[in-house]
Amino acid sequence: MDDLAGRTFLVTGGNTGIGLAAARDFARRGGRVYLACRSRDKGEAAAASIAAETGRDAARFLELDLADLSSVRRCAAEFLALGQELHVLLNNAGVAGQRGLTRDGFELTFGVNHLGHFVLTTALLDGLAANAPARVVTVSSDAHYQATEIDFGALRRRTRSITGLPEYAVAKLCNVLFTQELARRTAGRGIATYALHPGVVASDIWRRVPWPIRPLLTRRMASTEEGARTPVYCATSPDVASATGRFYDGSREREPSPVATAELAGLLWEHSEAWAAP
């Protein structure tokens, strides 16, 4: 879609990195963008930069802390109260290489990368369906191939590994499973779902990785603009309009991990739904 006029996009983590690069692309082509992120100062600055670039009021900040489910619910309620149409939800924000717990007591990487987005997405589903055709695009990673299982008990405990990367692989597997199950549960509602690997990108997702490791980790990574190509493709390309529940890499469909079964996807949804209850 070269012309996105009349289309509304909500981008988590839209103040920086891949999210900001994608939001700029949507706005340049006429779309209206909501930047859902934690920092008001950074979010409003990003919205102002998009307005200056496009010459119109193309972006707006929404406060969202994915590590706090009450914040996620407030963000969804604030957006719905605007009465604004929603055509694309880009679940982009995430953390990697961090350790800890969310405010609600979930392993940090799982809580931010999956559960927060689960709550946001399910809260906005009716709005998306009302503006069909609509899309839910979730940034996963090829790191999901490294996860061999989901220990559901471990998701309720503090990060165990030193690097946090095994937990990151599990969280990214959850993104793929969520996309698959969401496709099944929204069949016939005009909502297409996509999970993707954006490439190995030098974005702020690595900001908490310790200093001696971070520059070595990121120096050969792709730029955020390059990383935004596949999310933007999944969010806007007519080539994938009829696809749903698939995994993409380099703007091409790719077979996900064999661990990503329908049975595990259904089990993850059941756990997420129970844990997400207020």
N, C-alpha and C positions, 0 to 999 in steps of 0.2 A: 504494500500500500504506500504509494508516494504521497498521497494526500490523506492526512489523519484528522482533518477538520471535523469537529463534532464527536471525536472519540476521546474518552476520558480514561486515564491511566493512574493507578495507585502503585507507587514503587516504594517498597520498604528499603531502608538504607539509601534513600535517593539523594542524600546530601554529599556523597563521596563515592569514589571508586566506580565500579561497574554500574551501580545504580544511578549515579549522577550522569555518567556517559549515556546510558540508555534514556534517561529522562530528557536530556538535551536533544537526543535524536527524535524522540516523540514530539517534543515542543517545536523543533525546527520544521517539522512536517505538518504543523497545524494542530497537534493534539493538546489537550489540557492535562496537566500532570499534578498529582498530589504526592508530596515527598514526605513519607512517614519515617521519622527517625527520632532518636533520643534527644539530641541537642537542638534546642530552639535557635540558638545563635547560628549554628552551622546550617540548619535547615532553612532558616529565613535568608541567610546569605546565599545559599544555593538557589533558592527561588528568585532572589533579586538578580543573580547572575544570568539566569535563564530569561528573565523578563528583559534585561538589558540586551541580551543577544538576539531575542526574537522581536523585540519592539512591541510586546503586548503582555498582558497579565496572564502568562501561560502556566504558572506554577504556584502552588500553595503548600505551606508547611502543615503537617499534622504530627502531634507528639505521639511517639510510640516507643516503648521499652519492651522488647520481646522477652526479656528476662523477668517480667512482672505481668502476670496474666490479667490483673486488674487494669493495668495500663493498656493492654491489648484490647480489652473489652471497651474501655473508654474511647480509644481511637476509632474502633468500628462504629460505636454509637455516635461519635462526633461526625464522622463522615456521613452516616445514614441520615443524621439530622439536617444535613445540608440540602437534602433532596436532589443531590447531584447524580446523574447517570454514571454508571461504571461499566466499562467495556473490557478492561484488562487489569488484572491484579498481577503484579510482578513481585513474587516473594524472593527478594534478592539478599536482604541483610543476613549477616551471619558472623560467627566467630570461629577461630581456629587456633590451636595451640594454647588454649587457656584452660584453667582448672578452677573448679569451684561448684557452687550450687546457685540455682536461680532463687528468686525471692520465695517461690512456691515450693522449693525443696527438690527440684529436679537437677540431674547432672547438667552442668552449665551449657555445654555444646548442644546436647539434645534439646534442652529447654528452649534455647534461643533459635537454633536452626530448624527444628521441627515443631515443637509443641506450640510455641508462640505463633508461628505461621498457621498451624492447624486451627487455632482459635480464631485468628483473624479471618482466615478464608471461610470457615463455616459460618461466621457471623455475617459475611457479605454475600453468601451464595444466592439468596433470594434477589438481591439487588443485581447481581450479575445475570441471573436468569431472566430478570425483567427487561434487560437490555441486550438480550441475545441477538446475534451471535456474540458470545463473550469468551474470554480466555483466562486461564490461571496458569501462569508460567512460574516454575519454581527452580531456582538455581541450585543444582546439586553439584556433583563432582565425580570425576572418574575414580576418586578415592573410595567411592562406595564399593568398588570391586574388591577392596581389601577386607571388607567386613564379612565374616563367615557366619555370623548369627546375631541375634539381638538378645541380650540378657536383660529381660525386662526388670528384674530386681536391681540391676546396676544403674538403671535410669533414674532410680530414686535415691542414689547415693552420690557423694562427692566424687569428682573425677579421680580415677585411681592411677592412671599412667602419668609418668613424669612429663611427657611431651604434650599430652592431650590429643595426639593424633589418632590413636585407635578409637577414641570416642568420636572424633571428627568423622572417621570412616563410617561408624554406625549411624551417626546423625545424617550423613549424606545418603546412606542406604534408606533411611526413613523418608527422605525427600522423594526418592524414586518410588517407594512403596505407597506413599501418600498420593502421589500423582496417579498411580495405577488405580488405587481404590477410589479416588475422587472421580475418575473417569467412569467407573462402574456405577457409582452412586448418583451421578448427575446425567446418566444416559437419557436422552430425549428432552433435556432441558436447554439445549443450545449452548452448553458450556464445554469448551475443549480444554484439555489439560496437557501440560508439557513439563518434563523435567530435563535438565541439560547440564552438560559440562562446559563451562565457559572458556576452558583453557587454564593453564597455570598462570595466574595473573598477579602482578605485584600491586595488590590492593590493600586497603586498610584492614582487611580480615586478619592479616598477620601482625597487626600492630603490637600485640602483647607478647609475641615470641621474644625471648630474651635477646638483648643486643648482640652478643657474639654470634648468635645463630641467624638472626633476621637478615642481615645484608647478604650472607652467603646463600640463604634460602631464596631471596627475591631477585638477585642480580641478573638472572637470565630469564626471568618471567616476562610474560607478555604485558603490554600496556592495558590500562583499563578500557580504552577505546576498542582495542582488539577483543578484549574480554566481553564487551557489550554486544558484539556482533550476533552471537547465537541467541542470547536472550531477546534481542530486538527482532531477530528473524522469527522466533517462535511466537512473539507477541503480535507481529504484524503481517507476516508473509501469507499471501493467498495460497501458496504452495502447500501449506500444512493446515489449511482451514478445516479440512474434513478429517484430520488425524486427531486422536486423543489418547492419553495414557502412555505416550511414547517417550523414549529417552533420546536426546540429540547431543551430538558432539561435532563441532565444526560446521554447524548448520546442516547436518545430515543425520538421519536416523541411525541409531546404533543399538545393538542388542544389550540390554542391561545385564547385570550380574545374575547368574542362575539362582542366587539366593533370593532374588526379588520375585517370590512366588505369590500367587493370589491368596493362598492360605495365610502367609505371613503378613501380607498387606491388610487382610481383614482383621487379623489379630492386633496389629498395630493400631488400626482405626478404633477398635473396641477399647483398648487401653487408653488411647488418646482422648476419646470421648468421655470416658470415666474420669480421667485425671483433669480434664478441662472444665468439668462441671463447677460452677461457682460455689 
